[in-house]
Amino acid sequence: MGTFEGHLVPGIFFLVYSLYYSVLVSLALLRKQKHIKPPLPPREKRERTWCHLGFVEGSVKLIGALVSILGDFFYPLGVNRLKIIDWEDPHRPFVYKEHWQHTTMFGFFMLSGVVDVVSWFCLARQKPHLERAAEALAFYVLMLLMITHFEHRSVLEVRVHILFLVPTCLLALVITIEVWIPDQPRLWVLKSWMVLVLSTWLLQLSVLLYAPPSGQPWRSENPEDLAFVTIFFTWHLVLGVAILAVIYGLCSLWHHRCSSFIKGSRARYQPCPTDPSGELLLKPRAEAAQFGGIV
């Protein structure tokens, strides 16, 4: 993960997830739902399908984390970092510390995906509290390892990683609250906002550290460069709000158009009354009787 691609791929994954989650939250608020995702009925009443929303989410989370772990160990091709101790050195030192930190982070997100899949597909009853607890644990581990991740780094790297900890800590806290107090719309919105900030800042971090647009690296010893790092992070807070507002607006347009279309369809296709005492049936009979016709 200590490369441009290593930060870019997780950033894209978190961005896609944050956009998806923002859509779910927006639709849930517009429809005044009690749950973001419809809860799964007991096994004896549920349909046998692989297309449950939670099962798909868990599978994507699991596969994404597994691909990231394999990339950390074996990318570029021909490299093998799958060892933790250098047995050839008489002092037996630990090796590849950063890669094992990244793998541990991804591993706990993979564990969260496994818990989602088991809860949605294998258990007789869904365990939403267990799903949220596993997700909160993944963010706590990310936060804990991130604190030690930027030891002995430049001032610039320390600054960007400390700012990365802000949405990470808030996400861990929000998901922990959801374990005990679930289905709170305000927490949905806060979680969606923080995931957006985390994803966009991770993408910014990859560009800032490894591929600055100006072609000149940022200078850790320059106070102005460090000040602008914090300024850019505050802009990401506003960017997260703007993205969430745009998604809510688009979902609102779609929701109202869809609702009006359904109402119009129901009004257009009214069933024909079959009650013999109905007025629509009595009127033709009366007209036929006047002309001596037979109905």
C-alpha positions as CSV (number, residue, x, y, z in Angstrom):
1,M,0.0,0.0,0.0
2,G,3.0,2.3,0.3
3,T,2.6,3.3,-3.4
4,F,0.3,5.5,-5.4
5,E,-1.7,2.4,-6.6
6,G,-1.7,1.1,-3.1
7,H,-3.6,4.1,-1.8
8,L,-5.6,4.7,-4.9
9,V,-7.3,1.3,-5.0
10,P,-8.6,1.4,-1.4
11,G,-9.7,5.0,-2.0
12,I,-11.7,4.1,-5.0
13,F,-13.3,1.2,-3.1
14,F,-14.3,3.4,-0.2
15,L,-15.6,6.0,-2.7
16,V,-17.8,3.5,-4.5
17,Y,-19.1,2.2,-1.2
18,S,-19.8,5.7,0.1
19,L,-21.8,6.7,-3.0
20,Y,-23.8,3.5,-2.8
21,Y,-24.4,4.0,1.0
22,S,-25.5,7.6,0.3
23,V,-28.0,6.4,-2.2
24,L,-29.4,3.9,0.3
25,V,-29.6,6.6,3.0
26,S,-31.3,9.1,0.7
27,L,-33.9,6.7,-0.5
28,A,-34.6,5.5,3.1
29,L,-35.1,9.1,4.2
30,L,-37.4,9.9,1.3
31,R,-39.5,6.8,1.8
32,K,-39.5,7.3,5.6
33,Q,-38.2,3.8,6.1
34,K,-37.4,2.4,9.6
35,H,-34.4,0.5,8.2
36,I,-31.9,1.3,5.5
37,K,-32.1,-2.2,4.2
38,P,-35.2,-4.4,4.7
39,P,-34.5,-6.9,7.5
40,L,-34.2,-10.5,6.5
41,P,-37.1,-12.8,7.6
42,P,-36.4,-16.1,9.4
43,R,-35.0,-18.9,7.3
44,E,-38.3,-20.8,7.0
45,K,-39.9,-17.7,5.5
46,R,-37.2,-16.3,3.3
47,E,-36.7,-17.0,-0.4
48,R,-33.7,-19.1,-1.6
49,T,-31.7,-16.5,-3.5
50,W,-28.2,-15.2,-3.5
51,C,-29.3,-11.7,-4.4
52,H,-30.0,-10.4,-0.8
53,L,-28.5,-6.9,-0.5
54,G,-26.5,-7.7,2.6
55,F,-25.1,-10.9,1.2
56,V,-23.9,-9.0,-2.0
57,E,-22.4,-6.2,0.2
58,G,-20.5,-8.7,2.4
59,S,-19.2,-10.6,-0.7
60,V,-17.9,-7.4,-2.3
61,K,-16.3,-6.4,1.0
62,L,-14.7,-9.8,1.4
63,I,-13.4,-10.0,-2.2
64,G,-12.1,-6.4,-2.2
65,A,-10.2,-7.0,1.0
66,L,-8.7,-10.3,-0.3
67,V,-7.5,-8.7,-3.5
68,S,-5.9,-5.8,-1.5
69,I,-4.1,-8.4,0.7
70,L,-2.8,-10.3,-2.3
71,G,-1.7,-7.1,-3.9
72,D,0.2,-6.0,-0.8
73,F,2.1,-9.3,-0.7
74,F,2.7,-10.1,-4.3
75,Y,2.5,-6.8,-6.3
76,P,4.4,-6.2,-8.5
77,L,4.5,-9.7,-10.0
78,G,7.4,-11.8,-8.9
79,V,7.6,-10.2,-5.4
80,N,6.9,-12.3,-2.3
81,R,6.5,-10.5,1.0
82,L,4.7,-13.3,2.7
83,K,7.1,-13.7,5.6
84,I,7.3,-11.9,8.9
85,I,10.8,-12.9,10.2
86,D,14.1,-13.0,8.3
87,W,15.4,-16.4,9.3
88,E,18.6,-15.9,7.4
89,D,19.6,-13.1,9.7
90,P,21.1,-14.4,13.0
91,H,19.2,-11.7,14.9
92,R,15.8,-12.9,13.4
93,P,14.4,-9.4,12.8
94,F,10.8,-8.7,11.7
95,V,10.5,-7.7,8.1
96,Y,7.8,-6.0,5.9
97,K,6.3,-4.1,8.9
98,E,4.2,-1.8,6.7
99,H,2.8,-4.6,4.5
100,W,1.8,-6.6,7.6
101,Q,0.0,-3.5,9.0
102,H,-1.9,-3.0,5.7
103,T,-2.7,-6.7,5.6
104,T,-4.1,-6.6,9.2
105,M,-6.3,-3.6,8.3
106,F,-7.6,-5.3,5.2
107,G,-8.0,-8.6,7.1
108,F,-10.4,-7.1,9.6
109,F,-12.5,-5.6,6.8
110,M,-12.5,-9.1,5.2
111,L,-13.7,-10.5,8.6
112,S,-16.5,-7.9,8.5
113,G,-17.5,-9.2,5.1
114,V,-17.4,-12.8,6.3
115,V,-19.7,-11.8,9.2
116,D,-22.1,-10.1,6.8
117,V,-22.3,-13.2,4.5
118,V,-22.8,-15.6,7.5
119,S,-25.5,-13.4,9.0
120,W,-27.4,-13.0,5.7
121,F,-27.0,-16.5,4.3
122,C,-26.0,-19.1,6.9
123,L,-27.8,-18.2,10.1
124,A,-31.4,-19.0,10.8
125,R,-32.0,-15.4,11.8
126,Q,-30.0,-12.3,10.7
127,K,-27.7,-10.8,13.3
128,P,-27.5,-7.0,12.5
129,H,-25.9,-6.2,15.8
130,L,-23.1,-8.7,15.0
131,E,-22.6,-7.1,11.6
132,R,-22.3,-3.6,13.0
133,A,-19.9,-4.8,15.7
134,A,-17.6,-6.5,13.2
135,E,-17.6,-3.3,11.1
136,A,-16.9,-1.1,14.1
137,L,-14.0,-3.5,15.0
138,A,-12.5,-3.1,11.6
139,F,-12.5,0.7,11.9
140,Y,-11.0,0.5,15.5
141,V,-8.2,-1.7,14.2
142,L,-7.7,0.8,11.3
143,M,-7.5,3.6,13.8
144,L,-5.1,1.8,16.1
145,L,-2.7,0.7,13.4
146,M,-2.8,4.1,11.7
147,I,-1.5,5.6,14.9
148,T,1.7,3.5,14.7
149,H,1.8,3.6,10.9
150,F,3.3,7.1,10.7
151,E,6.0,6.6,13.3
152,H,9.4,7.8,12.1
153,R,7.8,9.5,9.1
154,S,8.2,13.1,7.7
155,V,6.1,15.9,9.2
156,L,4.0,15.9,6.0
157,E,3.1,12.2,6.2
158,V,2.3,12.5,9.9
159,R,0.0,15.5,9.2
160,V,-2.0,13.8,6.4
161,H,-2.4,10.6,8.4
162,I,-3.6,12.4,11.5
163,L,-6.2,14.1,9.4
164,F,-7.1,10.7,8.0
165,L,-7.8,9.6,11.6
166,V,-10.6,12.2,12.0
167,P,-13.2,10.5,9.8
168,T,-11.9,7.1,10.9
169,C,-12.5,7.8,14.6
170,L,-15.9,9.3,13.9
171,L,-17.0,6.3,11.8
172,A,-15.9,3.9,14.5
173,L,-17.8,5.8,17.1
174,V,-21.0,6.1,15.0
175,I,-21.0,2.4,14.1
176,T,-20.5,1.5,17.8
177,I,-23.5,3.6,18.7
178,E,-25.5,1.8,16.1
179,V,-24.7,-1.5,17.8
180,W,-26.7,-0.4,20.8
181,I,-29.1,2.2,19.2
182,P,-29.7,1.1,15.6
183,D,-31.8,2.7,12.9
184,Q,-31.2,6.4,13.7
185,P,-31.5,8.6,10.5
186,R,-29.1,11.2,12.0
187,L,-26.4,8.5,12.4
188,W,-27.1,7.3,8.8
189,V,-26.4,10.8,7.5
190,L,-23.3,11.3,9.7
191,K,-21.9,7.9,8.7
192,S,-22.5,8.6,5.0
193,W,-20.8,12.0,5.3
194,M,-17.7,10.5,7.1
195,V,-17.3,7.7,4.6
196,L,-17.3,10.2,1.8
197,V,-14.7,12.4,3.5
198,L,-12.6,9.3,4.3
199,S,-12.7,8.1,0.7
200,T,-12.0,11.5,-1.0
201,W,-9.2,12.3,1.5
202,L,-7.6,8.9,0.9
203,L,-7.6,9.7,-2.9
204,Q,-6.2,13.2,-2.1
205,L,-3.5,11.5,0.1
206,S,-2.4,9.3,-2.7
207,V,-2.0,12.2,-5.1
208,L,-0.4,14.5,-2.5
209,L,2.3,12.0,-1.4
210,Y,3.0,10.1,-4.7
211,A,1.8,12.1,-7.7
212,P,1.5,15.9,-7.1
213,P,-0.1,17.6,-10.1
214,S,2.6,20.3,-10.1
215,G,5.3,17.7,-10.5
216,Q,7.1,19.1,-7.5
217,P,6.9,17.1,-4.2
218,W,5.4,18.8,-1.1
219,R,8.0,20.1,1.3
220,S,7.7,18.9,4.9
221,E,9.9,21.6,6.2
222,N,7.7,24.4,4.7
223,P,5.0,25.7,7.1
224,E,2.9,26.9,4.2
225,D,2.7,23.5,2.6
226,L,1.7,22.0,6.0
227,A,-0.9,24.7,6.5
228,F,-2.5,24.0,3.1
229,V,-2.7,20.3,3.9
230,T,-5.1,21.2,6.7
231,I,-7.0,23.7,4.5
232,F,-7.5,21.1,1.8
233,F,-8.9,18.7,4.4
234,T,-11.5,21.2,5.5
235,W,-12.5,21.5,1.8
236,H,-13.0,17.8,1.7
237,L,-15.5,18.2,4.6
238,V,-17.5,20.6,2.5
239,L,-17.1,18.4,-0.6
240,G,-18.6,15.5,1.3
241,V,-21.6,17.6,2.2
242,A,-22.0,18.7,-1.4
243,I,-21.8,15.2,-2.8
244,L,-24.4,14.0,-0.2
245,A,-26.7,16.9,-1.1
246,V,-26.4,16.2,-4.8
247,I,-27.1,12.5,-4.3
248,Y,-30.2,13.3,-2.1
249,G,-31.4,15.7,-4.7
250,L,-31.1,13.2,-7.5
251,C,-32.8,10.5,-5.4
252,S,-35.6,12.9,-4.6
253,L,-36.2,13.6,-8.3
254,W,-36.2,9.9,-9.0
255,H,-38.4,9.1,-6.0
256,H,-41.1,11.7,-6.9
257,R,-41.1,10.9,-10.6
258,C,-41.4,7.2,-9.8
259,S,-44.2,7.8,-7.3
260,S,-46.2,10.0,-9.7
261,F,-45.7,7.4,-12.4
262,I,-47.1,4.6,-10.2
263,K,-50.0,6.7,-9.0
264,G,-50.8,7.7,-12.7
265,S,-50.7,4.0,-13.7
266,R,-53.0,3.0,-11.0
267,A,-55.5,5.8,-11.9
268,R,-55.3,5.0,-15.6
269,Y,-56.0,1.3,-15.2
270,Q,-59.0,1.0,-13.0
271,P,-60.7,-2.4,-12.8
272,C,-64.2,-2.6,-14.3
273,P,-66.9,-3.0,-11.7
274,T,-68.5,-6.4,-11.6
275,D,-71.2,-5.7,-9.0
276,P,-74.6,-6.0,-10.7
277,S,-75.9,-3.1,-8.6
278,G,-73.2,-0.7,-9.8
279,E,-74.2,2.4,-11.6
280,L,-72.0,1.7,-14.7
281,L,-73.8,-1.6,-15.3
282,L,-77.3,-0.2,-14.5
283,K,-77.0,2.7,-17.0
284,P,-76.6,0.5,-20.1
285,R,-79.4,-1.8,-19.0
286,A,-81.8,1.2,-18.6
287,E,-80.8,2.5,-22.1
288,A,-81.4,-0.9,-23.6
289,A,-84.7,-1.3,-21.9
290,Q,-85.9,2.0,-23.5
291,F,-85.1,0.8,-27.0
292,G,-86.3,-2.7,-26.4
293,G,-82.8,-4.1,-26.6
294,I,-81.4,-7.0,-24.7
295,V,-78.3,-6.7,-22.6
